[in-house]
Amino acid sequence: MRERTPIEVEALLKKNPILILDVREAEEVAQGKIPGAIHIPLGLLEYRLNELHKDKEYTVVCRSGGRSGRAVQLLESRGYNAVNMNGGMMAWEGPAE
């Protein structure tokens, strides 16, 4: 599984728009998210894959990195290009939306 640090994600966001997929629950996202992130809770991801594009790369984030790791495994098994953000939102220090 490929991974990126929050610092790498923030640097990429400053250069080019990248796709962030937030797999936390709604109440967690309500407390703050990475600007522009797509929100699909992990429990619904399998049922909402049609909202994602196989020709795009997604950086997946959750609270600490565990759920996003499972999401990356699911996405990769279905032919999607996904990267896990190490440490999740607990490690994110970028600007909140």
Secondary structure, DSSP 4 states (H G I P E B T S, - for coil): --EE-HHHHHHHHHHS--EEEE-S-HHHHTT---TT-EE--HHHHTT-GGGS-TTSEEEEE-SSSHHHHHHHHHHHHTT-EEEEETTHHHH--S---
